[in-house]
Amino acid sequence: MDPSTQRPRRPEQTEQPEQTEQPEQTEQPEQIDRPRRSGESGQPDSSERTRPTAGSRQPGALFAFLAWTARLREVERHNNATPDRRESVAEHSWHLAMVCWALHTEFEREAGAGLDLSRMLKLCLMHDLVEIDAGDPSAWHTADGAGAADAAAAKAHREEAVARERFGALPEPLRSELLELWREYEDGATPEALLVRGVDRLNPALMRLLTGQGWSDVGADAAALDRLQLPRVGVSGTLTALYEEVRDAAVARGLLAPGDGGTVNASRTPRR
């Protein structure tokens, strides 16, 4: 064959495997990893939660709220955490949650009904958040004596304003939940709220005993302590017994001056 009539040879190509068309896949949200429980299958069940998709919430408002709540560590209470320093409100809130958890079964036995532990723990953790902005006045300044009623009203007004401002800025459903919990606690509207209020009142007395702080800074004796404590701890026989143990131990150790302590009806228990 005449070379001039030959077609130029194409470069050799490697043979490609035949492509099979794949169905288009939609991206699935990642699932939060957690340890598998004994006897659990590898398939996720309907109760497993997934991470929220971007833009499903208001991250700016939520971040601002989380940053604000972190400041609860900075607010000091009037009772000690150790013999050498004051307790922070964050420490106080944590311990309330721990006490309510530990006593939950006893509370249910007394009440003769189920109590929502999850709600109680939420009340413990959030009820003092407003003190970040409103401060934490001593209960001794708002519970008894001249001007106590005015002081208590002013405290309630300041805290209400903070709750509306801070919780009201959150996206739903957190906004409504926190405002509802706040009002439930302040009004003592449920058995759970009454019990948390009782633990809240008992806790500083417990810490004054455990740290050896006593009550000399507020000039209280056992009778004055009864007047402050019994209206709240009296909702539970368990709380009342714990309070009386704290009071009597404080008197025996010379941390609290003896007085004519009042009596309480320990049979009062929160009922639905």
NUBADO-663705 format. One line per 2 residues: number of its first residue (from 1); their letters; for each residue x, y, z of C-alpha. Coordinates in Angstrom, 3 decimals. Example, Ala and Ser with C-alpha at 12.3 -4.5 7.8 and 13.67 -1.06 7.14 Angstrom:
1 = AS = 12.300:-4.500:7.800; 13.670:-1.060:7.140
END
This chain:
1 = MD = 0.000:0.000:0.000; 1.189:3.486:-0.843
3 = PS = 2.347:5.055:2.446; 0.895:8.392:1.374
5 = TQ = -2.593:6.941:1.395; -2.297:5.423:4.913
7 = RP = -4.406:7.020:7.630; -2.481:8.157:10.684
9 = RR = -2.760:5.697:13.505; -4.647:6.886:16.638
11 = PE = -2.828:6.668:19.944; -3.536:3.460:21.698
13 = QT = -6.149:3.809:24.446; -6.417:1.645:27.478
15 = EQ = -9.674:-0.108:27.621; -11.944:1.359:30.315
17 = PE = -14.307:-0.835:32.262; -17.880:-0.327:31.336
19 = QT = -19.539:2.165:33.691; -22.804:1.223:35.275
21 = EQ = -25.121:4.052:36.077; -25.515:4.553:39.838
23 = PE = -28.729:5.860:41.345; -28.406:9.366:42.754
25 = QT = -28.131:9.333:46.561; -29.357:11.986:48.954
27 = EQ = -27.066:12.944:51.821; -28.276:11.687:55.175
29 = PE = -27.748:13.666:58.387; -25.047:12.362:60.699
31 = QI = -26.178:10.528:63.762; -24.742:11.141:67.179
33 = DR = -22.516:8.228:68.163; -23.192:6.668:71.511
35 = PR = -22.015:3.474:73.213; -24.097:0.461:72.218
37 = RS = -25.943:-1.132:75.088; -25.780:-4.830:75.753
39 = GE = -28.185:-6.732:73.503; -28.744:-3.758:71.226
41 = SG = -28.760:-4.251:67.468; -26.584:-2.220:65.144
43 = QP = -29.591:-0.545:63.541; -30.589:2.870:64.938
45 = DS = -34.073:2.961:66.379; -36.600:5.727:66.044
47 = SE = -35.636:7.238:69.403; -32.084:8.093:68.349
49 = RT = -31.703:11.813:67.737; -29.803:13.378:64.895
51 = RP = -27.771:16.511:64.833; -29.799:19.585:63.922
53 = TA = -29.253:20.865:60.414; -27.564:24.200:59.885
55 = GS = -29.959:27.100:60.096; -32.614:25.145:62.010
57 = RQ = -32.075:27.337:65.084; -30.825:30.799:65.917
59 = PG = -27.171:30.128:66.798; -26.465:33.753:67.719
61 = AL = -29.194:33.890:70.358; -28.352:30.446:71.705
63 = FA = -24.624:31.195:71.924; -25.326:34.464:73.724
65 = FL = -27.552:32.608:76.192; -24.945:29.918:76.860
67 = AW = -22.261:32.547:77.376; -24.558:34.384:79.774
69 = TA = -25.373:31.257:81.819; -21.648:30.534:82.215
71 = RL = -21.432:33.678:84.347; -23.479:31.990:87.091
73 = RE = -20.105:30.795:88.395; -19.214:34.411:89.162
75 = VE = -22.194:35.132:91.445; -21.422:34.516:95.120
77 = RH = -23.904:33.412:97.735; -23.921:34.389:101.411
79 = NN = -23.025:30.922:102.667; -19.681:29.200:102.316
81 = AT = -18.707:26.395:99.951; -15.599:25.573:102.009
83 = PD = -14.293:27.079:105.241; -12.172:29.431:103.093
85 = RR = -14.519:30.747:100.385; -18.107:31.562:99.488
87 = ES = -20.271:29.267:97.408; -21.119:30.271:93.843
89 = VA = -24.707:30.157:92.640; -23.654:27.600:90.010
91 = EH = -22.381:25.274:92.756; -25.598:25.812:94.685
93 = SW = -27.758:24.969:91.654; -25.798:21.800:90.957
95 = HL = -26.150:20.617:94.542; -29.906:21.249:94.529
97 = AM = -30.180:18.987:91.477; -28.110:16.303:93.205
99 = VC = -30.230:16.444:96.384; -33.512:16.273:94.452
101 = WA = -32.261:13.306:92.461; -31.145:11.476:95.606
103 = LH = -34.409:12.171:97.453; -36.770:11.680:94.513
105 = TE = -37.930:8.220:95.579; -38.636:9.440:99.120
107 = FE = -40.575:12.407:97.776; -42.728:10.110:95.631
109 = RE = -43.348:7.787:98.569; -44.520:10.722:100.692
111 = AG = -46.677:12.202:97.958; -48.227:8.881:97.003
113 = AG = -47.856:9.873:93.361; -45.255:10.075:90.630
115 = LD = -43.135:13.213:90.439; -41.433:14.449:87.282
117 = LS = -37.723:14.175:88.130; -36.642:15.680:84.807
119 = RM = -38.733:18.774:85.509; -37.346:19.024:89.038
121 = LK = -33.769:18.936:87.763; -34.551:21.646:85.211
123 = LC = -36.064:23.800:87.955; -32.931:23.312:90.059
125 = LM = -30.609:24.299:87.235; -32.457:27.343:85.904
127 = HD = -34.318:28.981:88.798; -31.378:31.185:89.888
129 = LV = -30.116:32.176:86.423; -31.712:35.600:86.828
131 = EI = -29.285:36.315:89.675; -26.542:36.812:87.083
133 = DA = -28.119:40.209:86.378; -30.305:40.776:89.433
135 = GD = -27.861:39.691:92.167; -28.420:37.368:95.109
137 = PS = -29.711:39.208:98.197; -29.637:37.283:101.448
139 = AW = -32.838:35.492:102.402; -32.427:37.050:105.837
141 = HT = -33.022:40.495:104.296; -36.215:39.533:102.472
143 = AD = -37.930:37.098:104.845; -38.339:38.855:108.187
145 = GA = -38.053:42.171:109.964; -38.701:45.795:109.066
147 = GA = -38.700:46.489:105.357; -38.611:42.782:104.462
149 = AD = -41.828:42.939:102.434; -40.571:45.877:100.367
151 = AA = -37.207:44.175:99.833; -38.905:40.964:98.708
153 = AA = -41.158:42.868:96.287; -38.203:44.745:94.794
155 = KA = -36.278:41.501:94.388; -39.228:39.842:92.638
157 = HR = -39.616:42.827:90.280; -35.926:42.821:89.290
159 = EE = -35.859:39.082:88.692; -39.068:39.130:86.660
161 = AV = -37.587:41.783:84.385; -34.414:39.732:83.859
163 = AR = -36.402:36.571:83.121; -38.492:38.325:80.478
165 = ER = -35.446:39.910:78.862; -33.102:36.922:78.855
167 = FG = -35.514:34.038:78.311; -37.705:36.078:75.989
169 = AL = -34.788:36.538:73.558; -34.473:32.795:72.939
171 = PE = -35.935:30.873:69.990; -38.884:28.577:70.490
173 = PL = -39.458:26.135:72.067; -36.765:27.022:74.611
175 = RS = -38.209:30.480:75.154; -41.611:29.223:76.278
177 = EL = -40.162:26.357:78.311; -37.867:28.573:80.371
179 = LE = -40.508:31.237:80.968; -42.976:28.544:82.030
181 = LW = -40.453:26.910:84.385; -39.549:30.304:85.835
183 = RE = -43.166:31.124:86.641; -43.824:27.612:87.974
185 = YE = -40.955:27.938:90.430; -41.781:31.459:91.567
187 = DG = -45.444:30.606:92.153; -44.789:27.169:93.674
189 = AT = -47.417:26.027:91.208; -46.682:22.282:91.200
191 = PE = -45.574:19.635:93.718; -42.219:19.540:91.910
193 = AL = -41.743:23.289:92.301; -42.695:23.209:95.991
195 = LV = -40.148:20.486:96.680; -37.381:22.270:94.786
197 = RG = -38.181:25.446:96.729; -37.889:23.426:99.923
199 = VD = -34.505:21.989:98.954; -33.387:25.482:97.899
201 = RL = -34.163:26.803:101.366; -32.571:23.845:103.177
203 = NP = -29.302:23.896:101.223; -27.664:27.041:102.672
205 = AL = -28.380:25.863:106.215; -26.698:22.571:105.374
207 = MR = -23.655:24.383:103.974; -23.366:26.678:107.004
209 = LL = -23.216:23.551:109.150; -20.822:21.567:106.942
211 = TG = -18.333:24.431:106.570; -18.533:25.567:110.214
213 = QG = -19.690:29.016:109.122; -22.613:29.186:111.510
215 = WS = -25.131:32.045:111.668; -23.298:34.728:113.641
217 = DV = -23.079:36.965:110.563; -26.883:37.241:110.449
219 = GA = -27.462:37.174:114.216; -29.888:34.249:114.008
221 = DA = -30.787:31.701:116.662; -32.655:28.409:116.285
223 = AA = -36.056:30.095:116.579; -35.240:32.566:113.804
225 = LD = -33.929:29.743:111.649; -37.160:27.826:112.175
227 = RL = -39.188:30.828:111.033; -37.137:31.029:107.837
229 = QL = -36.944:27.319:107.075; -40.152:25.633:108.150
231 = PR = -42.606:27.336:105.768; -40.719:25.814:102.825
233 = VG = -39.204:22.569:104.084; -42.529:21.712:105.730
235 = VS = -43.922:20.481:102.397; -42.029:17.231:102.981
237 = GT = -41.502:15.091:106.044; -38.107:14.069:104.635
239 = LT = -36.978:17.669:104.200; -38.305:18.598:107.634
241 = AL = -36.369:15.765:109.276; -33.193:16.756:107.428
243 = YE = -33.604:20.380:108.476; -34.138:19.457:112.130
245 = EV = -31.006:17.303:112.022; -29.021:20.243:110.604
247 = RD = -30.432:22.667:113.182; -29.830:20.391:116.170
249 = AA = -26.289:19.551:115.041; -25.538:23.269:114.599
251 = VA = -26.776:24.042:118.110; -24.768:21.134:119.563
253 = RG = -21.584:22.400:117.844; -22.099:25.965:119.048
255 = LL = -22.679:27.290:115.512; -26.269:28.346:116.238
257 = AP = -27.643:29.885:119.412; -30.453:27.801:120.949
259 = GD = -33.961:29.207:120.847; -37.576:28.166:121.168
261 = GG = -37.866:26.514:117.759; -41.343:26.286:116.283
263 = TV = -43.122:23.112:115.376; -44.177:21.888:111.969
265 = NA = -46.735:19.460:110.696; -44.452:16.933:109.030
267 = SR = -47.408:15.200:107.412; -47.770:18.036:104.905
269 = TP = -46.742:16.587:101.577; -47.304:17.904:98.067
271 = RR = -50.249:16.261:96.343; -51.382:16.351:92.765
END
